[in-house]
């Protein structure tokens, strides 16, 4: 079959036109390919891509060359602007609640995970898995009051379901981790708010909804202050009884 056009194969990483035609492929370079002209709808993408070769029409080569950016003319990557912190209203959509660990046991297949049943004031305690075994003993976890991110999508860790995340502070090396401590008098299931914004009336984001990334946007701005108070963008996290804190970690990430 012929088309009356001339074609070639070039060793250049150029953009391949949609209806590429391969012509005059030499067996010395492309063993097993045609050595005569072929119909314009026939493409040899797999063989050519293995060698980094491009099939192109000599008739269109000038257009391809003109479309290619000139050397040194590529747009330089501009530095990304740092992310802006979510508003207090957006923070409130991340459902932080006070809970109590009512049962704890080691994960049978992961030596760093505790499996916990946590009372959040719901009908049944939630099962949540935490990577805290190298930092807390079973006795230290049992009956402990904690702060939980309650509207995360369910996940499986080494085959076991986890429906939330227990919040803790950690140093940069992550060799010291401390669970956040709700103030004495905090109630099980109580919603955590900001010192400057009451979150109790804000409906939390739906954990089952695809694209729910509220916690992902909030987490980078969660830290302990210089006196160990847990904060969001510098504003203390509180319950009705006072501020939430870490026992000793200051100026540390919370997550």
C-alpha positions in Angstrom: 0.0 0.0 0.0 1.3 3.5 -0.8 0.3 7.0 0.0 2.5 9.0 -2.3 4.2 10.7 0.7 7.7 10.3 2.1 8.4 9.5 5.8 11.2 8.9 8.1 12.1 7.7 11.6 13.9 10.2 13.9 15.7 9.7 17.2 14.2 12.8 18.9 11.8 13.1 21.8 9.2 15.1 19.8 5.4 15.2 20.0 3.9 12.5 17.9 1.1 13.6 15.6 -2.2 11.8 16.1 -2.2 10.0 12.7 1.5 9.0 12.6 2.7 7.2 9.5 5.7 4.9 9.4 7.6 4.7 6.2 10.9 3.3 5.0 11.8 1.7 8.4 15.1 -0.1 7.9 15.6 -3.6 9.3 19.0 -2.6 10.5 17.4 -0.2 13.0 14.0 -1.8 13.5 14.3 -5.6 13.0 11.0 -7.1 12.0 9.4 -3.9 10.7 8.3 -3.1 7.2 10.9 -2.0 4.8 8.4 -0.5 2.4 5.7 2.1 2.7 2.6 1.3 4.7 -0.9 2.6 5.0 -1.1 5.9 6.9 -3.4 4.3 9.6 -0.8 1.7 10.5 1.2 2.7 13.6 4.1 1.0 15.3 4.0 2.6 18.7 5.3 -0.2 21.0 8.4 -1.0 19.0 9.3 2.6 18.5 8.8 3.6 22.1 11.1 0.8 23.2 13.9 2.5 21.3 12.8 6.1 22.2 12.2 6.7 18.5 9.5 8.9 16.9 7.7 8.1 13.8 6.8 11.3 11.9 5.9 12.5 8.5 8.6 14.5 6.7 5.8 16.5 5.2 4.9 17.7 8.7 8.4 17.9 10.2 8.6 21.7 9.7 5.4 22.1 11.6 6.7 19.9 14.4 10.0 21.8 14.5 8.2 25.1 14.7 5.9 23.9 17.5 8.9 22.8 19.6 10.1 25.4 22.2 13.4 27.0 21.5 16.3 26.1 23.7 16.3 28.0 27.0 12.7 29.3 26.3 11.0 26.8 28.7 9.0 28.4 31.4 10.8 28.3 34.7 8.9 26.8 37.7 7.8 29.6 39.9 8.0 29.0 43.7 4.7 27.8 45.1 3.0 30.1 47.5 2.6 28.6 51.0 -0.9 27.2 51.7 -3.2 29.5 53.5 -4.7 28.3 56.8 -8.4 27.3 56.7 -10.8 29.6 58.4 -12.3 28.8 61.8 -15.5 27.7 60.1 -13.5 25.3 57.9 -11.6 24.0 60.9 -14.9 23.3 62.6 -15.8 20.8 59.8 -13.0 18.6 61.1 -14.8 16.8 63.9 -12.6 16.7 66.9 -14.1 15.0 70.0 -13.1 14.0 73.5 -13.1 10.2 73.9 -12.1 7.6 76.5 -10.2 4.4 75.7 -12.3 1.6 77.2 -10.4 -1.3 75.7 -6.9 -1.8 74.3 -5.0 -4.7 72.8 -1.9 -5.2 70.6 -2.5 -5.7 66.9 -1.8 -9.4 66.1 0.3 -8.6 63.0 1.9 -5.2 63.6 4.2 -4.6 66.6 3.8 -0.8 66.5 0.0 -0.7 66.6 -2.5 -0.6 69.5 -6.1 -1.5 68.7 -8.5 0.6 70.8 -12.2 0.7 71.5 -12.9 4.4 72.2 -16.1 5.8 73.8 -17.1 8.9 71.9 -20.6 9.1 73.4 -22.0 7.0 70.5 -24.1 3.9 70.7 -21.0 1.7 70.4 -17.3 2.4 71.1 -15.3 3.0 67.9 -12.4 0.8 66.9 -9.4 3.0 66.2 -5.8 1.8 65.6 -2.8 3.9 66.7 0.9 3.5 66.1 1.8 4.2 69.8 3.1 0.9 71.1 6.7 2.1 71.4 5.6 5.1 73.4 2.8 3.9 75.6 2.2 0.6 77.5 -1.2 -1.1 77.5 -1.7 0.1 81.1 -1.0 3.7 80.1 -3.5 3.5 77.3 -6.4 1.8 79.2 -9.1 4.2 80.4 -7.2 7.2 79.1 -9.0 10.4 78.0 -8.0 11.4 74.5 -8.8 13.7 71.6 -10.0 12.0 68.4 -10.5 13.1 64.8 -13.9 11.5 64.4 -14.9 12.2 60.8 -12.1 10.5 58.8 -12.9 7.9 56.2 -12.6 4.3 57.5 -9.4 2.6 56.7 -7.7 -0.7 57.2 -4.3 -1.1 58.8 -2.8 -4.5 58.4 -6.3 -6.0 57.9 -8.1 -4.3 60.8 -10.5 -1.5 60.4 -9.9 1.9 62.0 -12.5 4.6 62.2 -10.7 7.8 63.3 -7.4 9.0 64.6 -6.1 9.7 68.2 -4.2 13.0 68.3 -0.7 13.3 69.7 2.2 15.7 69.7 5.6 14.6 68.4 9.0 16.1 68.0 10.7 16.5 64.6 12.7 13.3 65.0 9.4 11.5 65.9 11.3 9.7 68.8 9.1 11.3 71.4 5.3 11.3 71.1 2.7 12.4 73.6 -1.1 12.0 73.5 -3.0 15.2 73.8 -4.7 15.6 77.2 -8.2 17.1 77.5 -8.6 19.3 80.6 -10.1 17.7 83.7 -13.9 17.8 83.6 -14.2 17.4 79.8 -17.1 15.1 78.9 -16.9 12.0 76.7 -18.1 12.9 73.2 -17.7 16.6 73.8 -16.9 18.6 70.7 -13.5 20.4 70.7 -13.6 24.1 69.7 -11.2 26.9 69.2 -10.7 29.5 72.0 -12.1 32.1 69.6 -14.7 30.0 67.8 -17.4 27.6 69.1 -17.4 24.6 66.8 -20.4 22.8 68.4 -22.9 24.2 66.0 -21.0 23.6 62.8 -21.9 20.3 61.1 -18.8 18.2 60.4 -17.8 17.2 56.9 -19.2 13.9 55.7 -16.4 11.3 56.2 -17.9 9.1 53.5 -18.0 11.8 50.8 -15.4 11.5 48.2 -12.9 14.4 48.2 -13.4 15.1 51.9 -10.0 16.6 52.7 -10.8 18.9 55.6 -8.4 17.3 58.0 -5.7 17.3 55.3 -6.0 21.0 55.0 -6.2 21.6 58.8 -3.3 19.3 59.9 -0.3 21.4 58.7 -1.5 24.2 61.1 -1.8 22.0 64.2 1.0 22.5 66.7 1.7 22.9 70.4 2.6 26.4 71.7 5.6 27.4 73.7 3.7 26.4 76.8 2.4 23.0 75.4 -1.1 24.1 74.5 -2.5 22.4 71.4 -3.4 25.0 68.8 -4.7 25.5 65.3 -2.9 28.3 63.5 -1.9 29.7 66.9 -5.4 29.5 68.5 -5.8 27.2 71.5 -8.0 24.1 71.2 -10.5 24.0 74.1 -13.4 22.2 75.7 -15.8 23.7 78.0 -13.4 22.9 80.9 -10.3 24.6 79.4 -7.4 24.2 77.0 -6.1 20.9 75.5 -2.4 20.3 76.0 0.5 18.0 75.7 2.3 16.8 78.9 5.7 18.3 77.9 6.2 18.7 74.2 6.3 22.4 73.1 6.5 23.9 69.6 5.8 20.5 68.2 3.6 19.1 65.4 0.2 17.7 66.3 -1.3 14.9 64.3 
